[in-house]
C-alpha cells in the first residue's frame, strides 16, 4: 500500500488544489509534483505571477504558494498502484476531508488537477466548496499545450478570502 503526503495548508488558505495521488517520482522525492516534466509548478507560478516558482527549492515553493493562500493535497491518502498512471490505481483510500475545515477554515474553493481527481468534485461541492476541474499538469496529459492548460488554470485566481 502506497501512502500519500499530508496537506500543505495554512489557516488562511482559501484555495486548495487536489491531485489524485503522487506519482513514482513524487513518492521517491517525498515532494508534490516532483516529476521534471510535470507542469504543475510552472503553471501555478505563472498564474500567481511568480514565474520562477518552479526553479525554487521545494520548501521555498511551498512557502510562496501558502503566502498566496493556496494549498496542495491529494484526493487519495493511500492506494495500490504499479507505475504512475491514475488508471492503475487500485484499492484507493480517500483522504479525511472532514478535518479540512479545521486546518483551513477560510477555504472556499477546491480545484482538481485532472479528471481523475475531479471525480470527487461533486462530493466536495456538496460540502459547500466551490469546485473547479483543471486539465492535468501531468506529462501523461499531452493533448493540451502548456498555453491551453494555462487558460484554464488562470481560473484558480478568481477566489479571494472573505
C-alpha positions as CSV (number, residue, x, y, z in Angstrom):
1,X,0.0,0.0,0.0
2,X,1.4,3.3,-1.0
3,X,0.9,6.4,1.2
4,X,0.4,10.0,0.1
5,X,1.6,13.2,1.7
6,X,0.0,15.4,4.4
7,X,-1.8,18.5,3.2
8,X,0.1,21.8,2.6
9,X,-2.4,24.2,4.1
10,X,-2.4,27.1,6.5
11,X,-5.1,28.9,8.5
12,X,-5.5,31.5,5.7
13,X,-5.7,29.0,2.8
14,X,-8.7,30.0,0.6
15,X,-8.0,27.7,-2.4
16,X,-6.9,24.1,-2.4
17,X,-5.5,22.2,-5.4
18,X,-6.1,18.5,-5.2
19,X,-4.3,15.9,-7.3
20,X,-5.2,12.3,-7.4
21,X,-2.2,10.6,-5.8
22,X,1.6,11.3,-6.0
23,X,3.4,9.6,-8.9
24,X,6.5,7.5,-8.6
25,X,8.9,10.5,-8.9
26,X,7.0,12.4,-6.3
27,X,6.9,9.5,-3.9
28,X,10.6,8.9,-4.3
29,X,11.4,12.6,-3.7
30,X,8.8,13.0,-1.0
31,X,7.6,16.1,-2.8
32,X,4.4,17.1,-4.6
33,X,4.8,17.2,-8.4
34,X,8.4,16.1,-8.5
35,X,8.5,14.7,-12.0
36,X,10.6,17.0,-14.1
37,X,8.1,17.1,-16.9
38,X,5.1,17.7,-14.7
39,X,3.9,21.3,-15.4
40,X,2.3,21.9,-12.0
41,X,4.9,24.3,-10.6
42,X,5.3,26.2,-13.8
43,X,1.5,26.6,-14.4
44,X,0.9,27.6,-10.8
45,X,3.9,30.0,-10.8
46,X,2.6,31.7,-13.9
47,X,-0.9,32.0,-12.5
48,X,0.4,33.5,-9.3
49,X,2.7,36.0,-11.0
50,X,5.8,34.0,-9.7
51,X,7.3,32.6,-13.0
52,X,10.4,31.5,-11.1
53,X,8.4,29.3,-8.7
54,X,9.4,26.0,-10.5
55,X,13.1,26.9,-10.1
56,X,13.0,27.4,-6.3
57,X,13.9,24.8,-3.7
58,X,10.9,22.7,-2.8
59,X,10.4,24.2,0.7
60,X,10.6,27.7,-0.8
61,X,7.9,26.8,-3.4
62,X,5.6,25.6,-0.7
63,X,6.1,28.8,1.3
64,X,5.4,31.0,-1.7
65,X,2.3,29.1,-2.6
66,X,1.0,29.3,1.0
67,X,1.6,33.1,1.0
68,X,-0.9,33.3,-1.9
69,X,-3.5,31.4,0.1
70,X,-3.1,28.3,-2.0
71,X,-2.9,24.8,-0.5
72,X,-1.9,21.5,-2.1
73,X,-3.1,18.0,-1.3
74,X,-4.4,14.8,-2.9
75,X,-7.8,13.2,-3.1
76,X,-6.3,9.8,-2.1
77,X,-4.4,9.0,1.1
78,X,-3.4,5.5,0.1
79,X,-3.7,3.0,-2.8
80,X,-2.0,0.2,-4.6
81,X,-0.5,1.2,-8.0
82,X,2.1,0.0,-10.4
83,X,3.7,2.9,-12.1
84,X,2.3,6.5,-12.0
85,X,-0.8,6.4,-14.1
86,X,-4.1,7.1,-12.4
87,X,-5.7,4.3,-14.4
88,X,-3.5,1.9,-12.5
89,X,-4.8,2.9,-9.0
90,X,-6.4,0.1,-7.1
91,X,-7.8,-0.2,-3.5
92,X,-7.9,3.6,-3.1
93,X,-8.5,5.1,0.3
94,X,-9.6,8.8,0.3
95,X,-8.1,11.5,2.5
96,X,-10.0,12.7,5.5
97,X,-11.8,15.8,4.2
98,X,-13.9,16.1,7.3
99,X,-11.0,17.7,9.1
100,X,-10.2,20.1,6.3
101,X,-12.2,22.9,7.8
102,X,-10.2,22.6,11.0
103,X,-6.9,23.1,9.1
104,X,-8.2,25.7,6.6
105,X,-11.2,27.5,8.0
106,X,-11.2,30.1,5.2
107,X,-11.2,27.5,2.4
108,X,-13.7,28.4,-0.3
109,X,-12.5,26.8,-3.5
110,X,-11.2,23.4,-4.3
111,X,-9.5,22.8,-7.7
112,X,-8.8,19.4,-9.1
113,X,-5.7,18.7,-11.0
114,X,-7.1,16.5,-13.7
115,X,-10.1,14.3,-14.4
116,X,-9.2,11.5,-12.0
117,X,-9.1,13.9,-9.0
118,X,-12.1,15.7,-10.5
119,X,-14.3,12.7,-10.0
120,X,-14.6,13.9,-6.4
121,X,-15.8,17.4,-7.3
122,X,-19.4,16.6,-6.6
123,X,-18.7,15.3,-3.1
124,X,-16.5,18.3,-2.2
125,X,-19.1,20.6,-3.8
126,X,-21.8,19.2,-1.6
127,X,-19.7,20.0,1.4
128,X,-20.1,23.7,0.5
129,X,-16.9,24.4,-1.5
130,X,-16.7,26.0,-5.0
131,X,-15.1,23.4,-7.3
132,X,-13.1,23.6,-10.5
133,X,-11.7,20.7,-12.5
134,X,-8.5,21.7,-14.3
135,X,-6.6,19.9,-17.1
136,X,-4.0,17.7,-15.6
137,X,-0.5,19.1,-15.3
138,X,0.9,15.5,-15.7
139,X,3.2,14.8,-18.6
140,X,0.8,12.0,-19.5
141,X,-1.7,14.7,-20.5
142,X,-0.1,15.7,-23.8
143,X,-3.4,16.5,-25.6
144,X,-3.2,20.2,-24.5
145,X,-0.3,22.6,-24.8
146,X,1.0,24.5,-21.8
147,X,-0.8,27.6,-23.1
148,X,-4.1,25.7,-23.4
149,X,-3.7,24.4,-19.9
150,X,-2.8,27.8,-18.6
151,X,-6.0,29.4,-19.9
152,X,-8.0,27.0,-17.6
153,X,-5.5,27.2,-14.7
154,X,-5.9,31.0,-14.6
155,X,-9.4,30.4,-13.1
156,X,-7.7,29.5,-9.8
157,X,-7.2,33.2,-9.1
158,X,-10.8,34.1,-9.1
159,X,-11.2,33.3,-5.4
160,X,-10.2,35.8,-2.7
161,X,-10.5,35.4,1.1
162,X,-13.8,36.6,2.6
